């Protein structure tokens, strides 16, 4: 094995080694940044999805309440049948949206947001009483 004795060769070899270290750290950093970005994007999309489903659930419940109120206020049989159909439709929408929200919340990791899971359990309990 030859021993490198010239200063120029030693500097060139040292520069090449430092370049390799910097390049490997840069590649590793880019890979880690990509993973972190993907995890953050998934988290934000999940929060957005649950927020949209909660809003849909609120609107469906409000529509159900409005049509249930109207069911009491109408006087003719035809109007009553129409309002009853609308109440049933809104009730089905509440159930479907609640199922979608349940599925979205079950996708959360247990340690991710326990409070959100507890709030949903309370919402499902109250909705079950309806």
Secondary structure, DSSP 8 states (H G I E B T S, - for coil): ------HHHHHHHHHHHHHHHHHHHHHHHHHHHHHHHHHHHHHHHHHHHHHHHHHHHHHHHHHHHHHHHHHHH--SHHHHHHHHHHHHHHHHHHHHHHHHHHHHHHTS-TTT-HHHHHHHHHHHHHHHH-
